[in-house]
Amino acid sequence: MDVKQKEDIREAVRKSYGNVARIESIAPSVDQTASCCGSQPITPDQLSAVMGYSKEDMENVPEGANLGLGCGNPVAVASLKQGETVVDLGSGGGFDCFLAAREVGETGLVIGVDMTPDMVSKARKNAGKAGIANVEFRLGEIEYLPVADNTADIIMSNCVINLSPDKPGVFQEAFRILKPGGRLSISDIVATAQVPDDVQKDLALVSACIGGAATIDDTVAMLKKAGFEGIKITAIDESRSLIREWVPDTNAGDYVVSAVIEARKPVVSQERF
């Protein structure tokens, strides 16, 4: 993939996310969820319930934080502890960040990173309205994280890495900013079969979390090359029916699936090649 193709993908995704932020800011109560992962005829809360979030989760975040963009619940897998530092890749309106902020407490910190100015602005406003002081939002690309080395105890992400045209770069950056012994807790879309060429080239389907999905084997290889160990990828086959609803005119559920991706940075890092 050349530089122009990568930039075309980034611009398409940025535009899609920006549209979601603006639509939700203008009409947050609409029943048709405008999502990068397709258009859902249900509300964000209904979609999040399907993804494993509790009613309490949805009631304890600022209004407008939950945009229904996820494909799982990385906070539930993360086993967060008081005082930890969390970095959320592609933080959107801040939904997972606000849930994580409750778990890490006043002595912890949650940093959300998103490449869309509208999303960062929306998330900051949400935090301000709710008076949540242990979370901050930074504008940046997940391939070039605005976070110092060895900062995070855990990195979360929810249906975002599939959107990147440089997934090895994302995992390398994740490795860089994790503390030794730090861990990944990621919900994402992965391919269980070869994604058709025409789907991979369709920017609308890439922005809908389908066209850019990497295979499970390729994801494992990228994580290993970045330096991670303890890699575990758990496919959620039940998600296929929901994926078919995202893009009903395709057979996407036949070749992509939601998955939980876990890994950790070694306590003693090995030199990487």
N, C-alpha and C positions, 0 to 999 in steps of 0.2 A: 504494500500500500504506500503510495507516494505522499508527499507533504500536502499536496492539494486535496487529495481524497480524505486525508485525516482532518484537514480544516473544514472541508465540506460537511463531514459528519458532526464535528463539534458545533458548527454553526446551526445545523439542522436541529440538534439536540437542545442547544441554547435557546433557539427560537421556540421550540415546543414547550420547554419548561417555563420560559418567560410568559408565553400565552396562558399557561395554567395559572401562574401567579396573578396575572392581571385579571383573568376571568374570575378567579375566586375572590379577589379583592373587590370587584364590582358587584358580583352576585354570589356570595358565599353559600346561600341556601338552595341553590338550584339542585334538582334531583339528578341531573345528568352529570356525573363526575367527569370532568375534562382531565384526562390523565395522559402522561407520556406513554403509559402502558395501555393504550387503547382508550376508547370511550365506554364507560360503564353506565348502564341504566339504573344504577343504585347510588346511594350516598356514600361519602368517604367512610363514615362510621360503619355502615353495613359491610363495605368491602374490607375494612380493617378487622371486623369481627370474624370474617371468613379466614383472614390471615393469622388469627390466633390472639388478637388483642382483646383484653377484657373490657367490660363496660366501665370499670374503674379507671383503666388506662385512658379511655377516651374522654372521661369526665374530668380528669386531672391534668389536662393540658390546656393552654390558652385557646380560645375560640379562633378557628382559622388555621391552626397549626397542622391539623390532619387533612391532607389533601388527597388521600387515597391513592398514593403513588407506589406503594410498596408491593412486594411479592412474598413477604414473610414477616417475621417478628424477630429481628436480631437481638433486641434487648432481652427477650425471654431466654435466649441461648447464652448470653454473655456472662451471666453469673457475676454481675458487678458488685464491687465492695466499696464501703465508705472510704473516701479519700483518694480514689483512683482518678486518673486522667483519661478521658475518653475522646477520641477523634472520630467524627461521623463523616464519611465520604459521601458527598451529594446530599446535603442535609435538608434541602427543600425548605418547607415552612417551619421546620424544627421539631416535628412530632417525636421522632425517636430521641432527639437531643433532650427534650423536656422530660421524657420518661427516664432517660439515663441520669439526668440531673437529680431526680428524686432518689435514685439508688446510690449515687456516690456522695450525696449529702453536701453540707456546706464546706467541708474540707476538700471536696473533690472539684473537678473542673471538666466541663464538656465543651469541646471545640467543634463546631459545625463548619464544614467547608463546602461551598457551592460555587459553580462558575457563572451562575446567572444573577446579575445584579438585582432583578426584581425579587428573586427568591431570598437573597440575603437581606434585602430591605424588609421584606415581609416577616422573616424570622426574627429580625432585630425588634421590629415593632411588637411582635407577639411576646417576646421576652420582656420588653419594657412594660407592656400592659399588665403582665402577670407579676412583675417585680421579681423575676427569676435572675439571681445575681451570679450563679455559678455556671453560666453558659454564655458562650460568645460565638459569633458567626463571622467567618472570614471569606472574602471573595478570592477564589482561586480555582485552578484546575487540579483534578485529582492526580494527574500525571506530574504535577509540579506543586507539591503541597506547601502552603505558606506556614509551615510548622518546623520547629527546630529538631535536630537529631535527638533521638532517645527521649522523646517527650511523653509518649502515650503508653499507658498500661494495656489499653485495648483499643482496637480499631473496629468500628462498626460500619456497615453500609447496607442499604436496602434497595435492591433493584437498580443499581447505578453502574457498576463496573462493566456490565454487558454493553453499556452505551459508549464506552471508551474505545477509540480506535488504536490505543496503545496500552493494552492490558499489561504487558510485561513492565512497562513504565509505572503503572499504578502499583503493582505488587512490589517493585523495587523501592518506590517512595514509601509505601506502607512499612516495609522492612526498615528503612532508614529512620523513620520517626518513632518506631516502637522501641521501648526500653528492652534490654536483654530479658528474656523470659516473657515479654509481652505477647499478646494473642490477638487473633482475628476472630470476629463474629459477624459473618456476612450472609445476608439473604440475597440471592441473585437468580438470574435466569441462565441456565446452561443448556448446551445441546447434547442430546442423547443419540443423535444421528446427524449426518452431514446436512447443514442448512443449505437449501438450494441457492445456486448462484444468483438467481434473479431476486431472491429475498435479501441476500446479503448486499446487493447493490441498490435496493430500494430504501432511500433515506427515510421515508415515512415509516417503514417497518423496522428500520434500525432505531428510530426515535420511539417506536412502540415496544421496545425492549425485546424484539424478536430477531431482527436481522444481524445483530452484532454478537449473538451468543457464542461463546467458545465451547468446545467440547469439554467433557469432564477430564479426559486424558490430557488435553492441552492445558487446562487450568491447573492440574496437578503438576505438570512439567514446568509451567511458568512460576508457580509457587516454589518449587524445589530450586529452580535456577536463581530466584531472588534470595534464597537462603533459608526458607522456612522448613520446619520439621513438624511432626505430629499432624500431618495434613489429613483431613477427613471431609469428604463431600457426600452429603446425604440428599439424594434426590427425593422430592415429594411428588409421587406419581399422581396423587389426588388433585394436584394443581393443573393438570392438563385440561380438564374441562373448563376451568376458569380462563386459561390462556386461549382456548378456542373462542371464548366470548369476547376477549380483547380484540381479536382480529377475525371476525366470523367468516370472512370471505377467503380465508386460507385454511390450510390443515396444520397450522403451527403446533398444535398440541401433539402432533405425531413426531416432532423432532426437537422440541424444547420443553423444558420443565423447570419449575422453581426448585431451588436447592439451598441447603445450609452449607456454608463453606467455613471450616475451622482450621486453624493452623497456629503455630507459635514461633516466635523468634528464639533461637537457642540462647541459653544463658551466657554461653561463651560462643560468640559468632565465629563462623568459619569464613576464611577468605573465599570470595566468590569470583567465578570466572565467567 
